[in-house]
Amino acid sequence: MPTTSKHYDVIFAGNYTKDTIITPDGTRYVDGGGMNYAAHAGARLGIKAAVVTRLAREDEHVVKAIRANGIDCYPFYSPASTLLTLEYKTHDVDKRNLYVKATGGTIRAEHLDGLEAKAITVSPSIRGEVEPEFFEEMQKRNGLILAADVQGFVRVLRGEALVYEPWEDMGRVLRDLDILKSDAVEAQFLTGETDIEKAAKFYADLGAKEIVLTHSEGVLIHAEGKFHHYQFHSRSMAGRSGRGDTCLGSYVSMRLSMPPVDAGKWAAAATSLKVERPGPFDRPLDEVETFIRLHYNHGTS
């Protein structure tokens, strides 16, 4: 860790995951982790980004790859990296089975000591990777935007299977959040609502100020009492893994300088482009701008 404070726009915290992705089209092996996808999206959109992660020392190539893309990386080494298998039995991108053979451990508030940022985005994969106390400690940092992905709290490891279980600490965590990311499947499980607007309002009523809710067709932004809908416009789903992480990373990054309705356009555009290719988002900024003019120039859709 640095001996003096280092300043960033957004710090992305979460464990690296060594992913095996199984689809009807075959099997691929990918360096994953929500923080990885989210940070690359933010960096491509022009923010100063840093990653705090846990992984095995044998996977240090991931740290080098993150740094090679202009993102500072602060690794904490564990006996094993999180080994995640994502199985898509059909082409329905919202339906998948998840399995874990090892985990990288817990990220704590002290892992961010010496680092300062305008926002912290937490992207865990499994419950226990980040505990509620983390958010309570981060709230003590005045003026900080705090964002998190619900996936790392609804997913619980039972044996080697990741299953959804009720989240007893949901209210405790959401009261400290500025931005919450969820997908439609997680939202239905946690809120009981199939209507995504009702699900987003459920989250908001528990304290989260802004909701980023992805589904197979697009993303809903709920902020300042308003709902903004954006469709995804992807020519391919070859890079489905990391969709939600890219959406959250893009939204938080652009939210630093623009209102929710505009940050939502950037998030929808970056996510649409990302899912066309496996791996982290790698499109140039002007390509995203062109995509916004083409698809989102007339407000929400």
C-alpha positions, 0 to 999 in steps of 0.5 A, spaced: 500 500 500 502 507 498 505 510 504 501 517 502 494 518 500 493 516 493 487 520 489 482 517 484 475 518 481 473 511 483 476 505 486 473 498 484 473 493 490 472 486 489 475 479 488 478 477 481 475 470 479 478 465 474 472 464 470 470 458 466 464 460 461 460 454 458 455 456 453 451 452 448 457 454 443 463 451 447 467 453 453 472 459 454 476 461 460 476 468 462 480 473 467 473 475 470 471 479 477 466 484 477 472 489 479 475 487 473 470 489 468 467 495 471 474 498 472 476 497 465 469 500 463 471 506 467 478 507 465 476 507 457 470 512 459 476 517 462 476 516 469 482 515 474 481 508 476 484 503 481 482 496 483 483 493 490 482 485 489 484 479 492 487 473 488 492 467 488 500 470 487 500 465 481 495 469 478 499 475 478 498 476 471 492 479 472 495 485 476 500 486 470 494 486 465 490 491 469 496 496 470 497 495 463 491 498 461 492 505 465 489 502 472 492 502 478 492 495 482 492 494 489 493 486 490 492 482 496 494 475 496 490 469 498 492 462 498 487 461 492 483 465 487 476 465 486 475 459 481 468 460 478 464 456 473 458 460 469 454 455 465 449 457 460 445 451 458 441 456 453 442 462 449 438 466 455 443 470 458 439 471 464 439 464 466 445 460 468 448 456 474 454 458 478 459 453 481 465 455 486 471 451 487 475 456 491 475 463 494 479 469 495 477 471 501 474 477 504 476 484 502 475 489 508 475 497 509 483 497 511 485 494 504 483 501 502 487 505 507 491 510 504 487 511 498 482 516 497 476 517 491 470 520 489 466 514 489 467 506 491 464 501 487 464 494 490 463 488 486 463 482 490 461 475 487 459 471 493 456 473 500 462 474 505 467 477 500 465 484 503 461 484 509 456 490 512 461 493 516 465 495 510 460 499 508 459 502 515 466 504 515 466 507 508 460 511 510 465 515 515 469 518 509 465 524 508 462 526 501 464 519 498 459 516 493 458 508 495 456 503 490 455 496 490 452 490 486 447 486 489 450 479 486 455 478 492 450 478 497 444 474 494 449 469 492 451 464 497 456 458 497 453 451 498 458 446 497 461 448 490 454 451 488 452 458 488 445 459 490 440 464 492 438 465 499 435 471 503 439 477 504 438 478 512 442 484 512 439 488 505 436 493 509 443 494 513 447 495 507 442 499 502 441 504 507 448 506 506 448 506 499 448 511 493 448 506 488 445 499 487 446 495 482 441 489 481 439 484 475 432 482 474 433 475 476 436 478 483 431 483 484 425 478 483 428 473 488 429 479 493 423 483 492 418 478 490 416 483 484 416 481 477 415 488 475 422 491 474 420 498 476 416 496 483 423 492 484 427 498 483 422 502 488 423 496 493 430 497 493 429 505 494 425 504 499 430 501 503 435 506 502 439 506 496 438 513 492 439 510 485 438 503 482 441 500 476 437 494 474 439 490 468 435 485 464 435 481 458 433 487 454 436 493 457 437 497 463 433 501 468 435 507 472 431 509 478 433 516 481 430 522 484 424 519 484 424 518 476 424 511 472 429 511 465 429 506 461 434 504 456 434 498 451 441 495 449 443 495 442 448 489 441 449 485 435 452 479 439 452 476 446 459 473 445 461 477 451 455 476 456 459 475 462 461 482 465 455 485 462 452 488 469 459 489 472 460 494 465 454 497 466 455 499 473 462 501 472 460 505 466 454 509 470 458 510 476 464 513 472 459 518 468 455 519 474 461 523 477 460 529 472 452 528 469 445 527 472 442 520 472 438 520 465 445 522 462 449 517 465 444 512 464 445 513 456 453 512 457 452 506 461 447 503 456 451 504 450 458 502 453 454 495 456 451 494 449 458 494 446 461 490 451 457 484 450 459 484 443 466 481 445 468 477 451 473 480 456 473 487 459 470 493 455 475 495 450 472 500 445 474 507 444 471 513 447 469 516 441 465 510 439 461 510 445 459 517 443 457 515 436 453 509 439 449 514 444 448 519 438 445 513 434 441 510 439 439 514 445 439 521 442 432 522 444 431 521 451 430 514 454 426 509 450 
